[in-house]
Amino acid sequence: MDNTADATTDILTAAPETDPNASRSTTPKSDVFKSYISTGWAHREDTLPAAREQASFAAARRDAVSARFPGQRLIVPAGSPKQRSNDTDYPFRAHSAFVYLTGWGADAEPEAVLVFEPTAAGHEATLYFRERAGRDSEEFYHNPAIGEFWIGPRPSIAQVAADLGIYTRGIADLDAVYGAVDSTTLVLREADPAVTEAVDSARLRFAAEEALRDNAQDSPFSLEIGAEHEPDAELHVVLSEMRLVKDSYEIAQMRLAVDATERGFNDVIADFPRISASPRGERIVDGVFYTRARLDGNALGYDTIAASGAHATILHWTRNDGPVRPGELMLLDAGVEVDSLYTADVTRTLPINGTFSPVQRMIYDAVLDAADAALAVVKPGIVFREVHAAAMAVIAERTAEWGFLPVSAAESLEADKQYHRRYMVHGTSHHLGIDVHDCAQARREMYIDGIVEEGMVFTIEPGLYFQSDDETVPAEFRGIGVRIEDDILVTADGAENLSIGIPRTASDVEAWVRSGGWS
């Protein structure tokens, strides 16, 4: 990649010890160079875009947040890039709450901050971001983190305001917000440590000034500012629980994500000859699906699990460095994240030679029965945990029938027993949306013990996993892992399987695999 150190300092200038790349920098700093690189550029067009589709939905979400926190200033950062190694970062992805409230997805700018300023009528939302620098500034060519020469042009303030339908200001104006922080100001703590630190410092300053104003110079004062700051935690919880029920825009985006994911699965099956010929066939599966994610979306919604053979018994196998052998199963758990950052999450377990063995098919059918039982109970008004319970009833029944449990299925299902969970330790369902494990900060009474509502989207993903060294099962079961995962939309009177287009019955999966040359 390009030599980013060239933009850090003059090689003739003593470098600060904090600069890890100063020893290789060659960037000129002469006035002649600065003058030459700052001139001779064509005029930049500043055409204002029409508001994006999600702008009106994001505005409604901001109104809902405003109603929950009357009179309080709210600060929701986008976050900043995360370091991968030395001076290289992971691709930036804005915090999901920020995306939800602004509609700014894959193209969001790092270090942007959304502020809800309290007013008599509710709140005025303002988006602060690092506006593009003039070409006469050193930032334009000198800063590899934010310079246009290095990372491309940024939009203007006016363009972002028109695009998102939010009042927008430059990032430098955020200092005035920090200056106005009081004890009731809330910040989404995890999103950006630098913003959280600035808010915490401002709170302490405010508390000290209040103490002095009250002639309490000699009286101690305190303000809870750490990670357990309860009011901040409440903001995080509310922003998570708001996403439990999806609006029509979100549902449409998730359909797009599932459709792209289906194409990714088809790509994998079509590339079997190359996959099966490689000693690291799992890597090819991973790469083929990643290519589809980048073509039809923004990225992967999460690290792909391409687990062949005994690797399928490892729930989060993401090394993906093994062979894909005929006669074994491959568990593929993958999802495309579209540009709005909504993701799919689908798992299929494929017979590598196009045909399940009798034992493989018996396990597969048991998992499918569990998935179907869970789907059958989904409708508005049930408790979310009932979905898991329905799947577990089947898992307990099948493992008891096979003689794997020391007790009956009914006894194993008792809360203080759960023998069947040895073979499926994970849950059956999780909410899905901007995050693959969406709404994770929601309270238990709103999540696992919550009432299912129309518009919720969650997975149903039972499985059975028999480790290679598990002596509680016959040898022919060992080293086999099966999971079937679908993305479910709760409708007015039941449920819709968004991923139904991806084959899921044993016979359909066999035909699907054979259609791609897996034989």
N, C-alpha and C positions, 0 to 999 in steps of 0.2 A: 504494500500500500504506500501512498505518498508519505514523504518525510514530514510529519506534522511538527517535528522539532524546529524546522526551518522558520516557523512563524513565532518562535517564543522569545528569542533575544539575539542580539548581535554577538557573533563569535568573539569579537574583540572586547566585549564587555564582561566583567565578572558576573557570573550567573548566580542567582540566589540558590541557596542550598536546597530549597524546596522544589526546584525545577528538575525533574528526573531526566530531561532531554537536553539540557543546556550544552552538554559536551559535544553535541552533534549539530548545533544550530548554525545556519549560515545566512539568516535573513538580514538583508541590508537595512540600515537605519539612517542612512544619510538623508539630508533634506532634498537632495536631487531625486533620489529614488521615491521618496514620499510624494513629491510634487508630480512626478511622472506617472505613478500608478494611480493617482487620485483624479487624473483628468483624461479626457478623450473618450468618455463613455456616452453612449446614446441615451436620450431621455427615456426614463422608465414610465411605461403606461401605468396608470392607477385606476383602471376600469373597475367599477364596483360590481361584484357578483350579486346575483339574486340570492335571497336567503335559502339556505339548504333545507331539504325536506324536514329534517328533524328539529329545526329551529323552533317551531311552534310547540312541539311536544316538550322540548327542553324548557321552554318558558312556562308551560303548565306545571312542570315538575318544580321549578323554582318557586312558583306561587305556593305549591303545597308545602315546601320547606319553610317558606316565610311564615305561613300560618302556624307552623309548629313552634316557632321561636320568636314570638313577638317581642320587639324592643331590644333584641340582642344582635350584636354584630357577629356575622359568621364568615369564616375564612376557610376556603376550600382550595388548596393548591393542586396543580397538575402534577407536581413532582419534578425531579431532575434526572438526567441520565444516570444509570448505574454502571459502575466501573466493572469491566470484565478483566482487564489486566493492564497494568501500567497506564498508558495514555489511550487505551482503547475502551470504548463503552459498548454495552449492549444496545441494540436499537431502542430508541425511546418509546415508551408506552405510558400514556398519561394515567393517573389514578382513576379507577373506575367510577368513583363518585363524581369526580370532576367531569368525566366524559358524559355521565348521565345528566348532569345539570347544565352542561353547555352544548352538547351535541358535537363537540370537537373530538373526532376519533383519531384515526391513524395519522392525520396531518396536524395534530395538536402541537403547539410549541412548548418545549421544556421551560420550566420555571414560571409558567403562567399561573396566575392566582385569581380565583373568583371570589369576590367580596360581596356579601349582603350587608348593605348599610341600612340600619333601622330608620324608618320614617314614620310619620303619623299614620300613613296609609298602609304600612307594612314594611317593605324593604325596597331599596333600589339596588339592583345587581349591577356590578361593574367588573369587567374583565380586564385585568392588568397583564400585559405580556411585553416581552422584549421586542419592540418594534424594529424594523430594519434600519440599519445604520446608513448614513450617507457615504457615498464613495470617497468623500474627502476625509473620512475618519480612518484611524489606524485599525479599528475593529474590522473594517471591510476586508482587509487582506492579512491582518496580523494575528488574529485570534482563531486558532483551529477549532475551538469549541463552538463558537457562535458566528464566526466571520463568514460572509457570503461567499468569499473566494473558496472556502473550504467545504461548507455544507449546503451551499445553494441559497437562493434568495428567500427572504422571509416576507410575508405580506405586510402591507401597511396597516396602521390602526383603522383607517376608514374601511379597508377591505374586510378585515376581521369583523368589524361592527356590522357591516352589511351582510356578511356571510352567516353569522351566528345570530343576528338580531339582538345583540347585547351591547349596551353602552361600554365602550372600550377606551382604555388609557394606556400610556406607556408604563413600563415597569418601574421607572424612577419615581413615579407618583405614588407608588405603594408605601413609601416612607411616611407619607401623611396618614395613611391608615394605621401604621404602627404607632404613630404619635397620638392617635385617638383611642387606642386600645384601653379598655377598662376591665374591671373584674368580671363583667358579664360576657365579654367577648369569647367566642368559641372558635377553636381551630381543629381541623381534621389532622390530628397529630402525626399519624403515620405517613402522610402523603409526601411531606418535604421537611426533613430535619432542620434545614436552615430557616424556613418560615416558622416552624414551631418554636425554635430557639428565639427568634425575634419577638414572637408573641409573648412567650414566657418572660423575657426580659422587660417587655413593655408592661406586662401585668405587675411585675415587681416594682417597677418605677411608679406605676399608678398607685399601688398600695402604699408605697413610701410617701408619696405626695399627699395622699388622703390622710395618712397618720399625722403628717406635719400640719395639714390644714385643720385638723381636729385638736391641735395643740397637744399632741400625744408623742412629743419627741422622745420621751423617756420610756414610753410604753412599747412592748414588743408587738410586732405585727407579723402575720404570716399569710402566705397564699400558696395553696397547693398547685404546683406546676408540673409535676412529674407525669410519668406514663399512666398513673392511676387517677389523673385528674378527672373526676367523675362527670362534670358538665361536658367536657370534651368528649368523653366516652359516649355520652348520650347522643351527641351529634352523629358520631360514627354509627351508632345503633339505628337511629332514625333513617339515616341515608341508606343503610342496608335494608331495613324493613320496607322502605318505600319501593324497592325493586322486586319485592316478592310477586307482585301482580304486574304483568307486562301490558303496555298499551299497544295499540294496533301497529305503530311503527316498529316497535321492538319485535313483535311477533313476525312481521314481514321480514325483518332482518334475519331472524333465526331460521326462517324458511330458506332464505338465500344461503345461509351457512350450511344447513343440512344438505341442500341441493349440491353445493360445491363439495361437501364431504362425500356424497355418493359418487361424484365423478372421481374423487381421489381413490376411493376403494376400487372402482372399476379400472383405474390406471394401474393399480398394484396387480390386479388379477391379469391384466393384459401383458404385464412385463414378466410373467413367470419364468420363461426360459433363461433370462439373465439372472433373475433372483435365485433360482435353484442351482445355477451353475457356479455361483460364487461361494467361497468359504465364509463370507460375511453377508449372506443374503438378507439378513435382517436390516443391515445398513442400507441396502438398495431399496427395500420396502420403505424404510424411513425417508430416504431421499426422494423416491417417486411421489410419495404423498406430500412431502414438503413442496415439491415443485408445483403441484396442483394448488396448494394453499397460497403460494405466492402468485400464481397466475390468476386465480379467481377470487382471491381475498387479500388480506393484509399479511397474515402469517398463520402459524399454527396456534390453535387456542390453548395448547399445552404441549409438553413434550410427547411425541408419539411413542406408544408402547407397541413394538413389533416383536412379539414374543413367540418364538417357535419351539416346539418340543417342550422339554421340562421348564424352559424359561416362562411358559404360559402359567406356571403355578406361582410365579413371583408377581405380586399384584402391581407393582410399579416398576416393571423392568423397562428401563429406558437406555441402557447401554447399547442395545440393539446391535450386537457385534457377532452374533452366532449364525450358523448355517440354517437354511430352510430345507429340511430333508423330506423326501417322499415317505408317506406312511405316518408322519407326525401331523399334529395340528399347529396352526399358527393363529395366535390371538392378536388381532389388530385393533387397538383402541386409539382412535384419532379423531381430530376435529379441525375444521377450517374456521378461522376467525376472519370475518369480513371487515371491510374498511371502517365500518361503524364500531368495530371491536366486539360485536356479538359473535358468539361461538357455538358450534355444534359439539357434541360429545357422543360418539357412536362406537360400539364395539361389535365386531363379528369374529367368530372362530371358524377357521377354514381348514378343511381337510386338504393337505398339500397335494395329494395325488388324485383329488377329485372324488374320493369315496371315503366315508367314515367307516372305520372298523366297527364290529358289533359293540365293543365296549365304549368306543368313542361316541357312537350314536346313542347308546343308552344314557351316557352322561349328558350329551347335548340335549336330548329330548327332555331330560329331567330339568335342566336349566330353562329350556323354552317353556315348559309347563309352569315353572315358577314365575317367569316373566309374564306369561299370559294371565296367571292368577292375580298377579299384582295389578296389571292393567285393567282387569275386569272390575276392580273395586273403585277405580278412580272416578270421582264425580264431585261436584261442589258439595260441601257440607261434611265430608268425612274428615277424620283427623289424619294428618299426614303420615303418622306412624303406622296407620292401617295398611298402607302400601307395602311397607317392609314386612309386616306381620303376615300378609297374604303370601308373599314369596317364601318366607321362612317356614310356613306350614308345609309347603311342598318339599322344600329342601330337607326338612326333618323327616317327612314321610318317606322320601326316596332313600335317604341314607339309612333309615331304620329297616326298610325293606331289603336292602342289600346286606344287612347284618353288620353295619359299621358302628352302630351305637350300642352302648351297654344297657340302654333302657328303651322303652317304647318311644315313638315319635311324640305322643302326647306328653309324656314325662319330660322328654328332652326340651320341649317348648316352654316348660316352666321357667320362670325368671332366674331361679337359683340353680338351674341345670345347664341348658344350652349346649349339650354335647355336639349337636349338629353344626354349631358355629365353628368348630375346628376346621371344617372344610369350606367355610365362607365367613371370614372374620370381618369383612367390610359391610357397610350398609347397602341397602337396595336402591336408595334414591337420594339425589341432591338437587337443589335448585340450579338452574342454568340460565345464563344471560351474558352480561358483559364479562363476568368472570365465569370460568368453567365450574367452579364451586361458588355459585352466586349467593349473595345475601348472607355471607358467613358470619357477620357480626350480629345478625338478628337474634333476639332473645329466644330461648328454648321454647317458651310458650307460643311464640310466633312461628317457629320453624318446625322441629320434630313433633311438638305437641300442638301445632297450629291447625286451624281449619283450612282445608283446601278450598280455593276460590277459583272461579272462572278467570282465565287469563294467566294463571300460573303455568310455568314451564319447568319441568324437572325430568330427570332421567329415571328409567327403571333398568337396573343392571345386576340381576342376580348372577351368581357363578358357582362353580364347584372346582376346587383346586386340591389335587392330591400330590403332595410333595414326593419326590423320588425316593426319599428315605422314610416315608410314613408307613410304619409296620402295622397300623390299624386297618389297612385296606389291602386287598389282594394285590399281588405283583402286577397284574395286568392293568390295574388302575393307576399305578404310581407313575408320576411324571406327566400326567394329563391335567391340563387346565382349560376350562371352558367359561366364557362369559358372553352374554348377549345383552347389549345395551341399546336402548332406544330413547329418543327425545320426545316427551309427551306434553301436549298442550291440553289444559283443562278447558273444556267447552261448557256451554250452559247446562247440558244434560249428561255429560260424560267426559270422554277424552278422545283426542286425535293423536295418533302416532305419527309425528312429523317425519320420522325416518322409515316409514313402512315401505318405501320404494327400494330399500336395500334388503336383499333377500335374507330371510331369517329362519325359515323352517329347514330341517335337515335336507330334505329332497331338493328344495329350491337352492340351497347353498351349494349342494353337489353339482347341480346343473350349471349354476353361475360360475363355479370354479372351472368346470370342464370347458365352458365357453371361452375361457381365456387361455386354454392350452395347458391347464394344470392336470396332467394325467400321467 
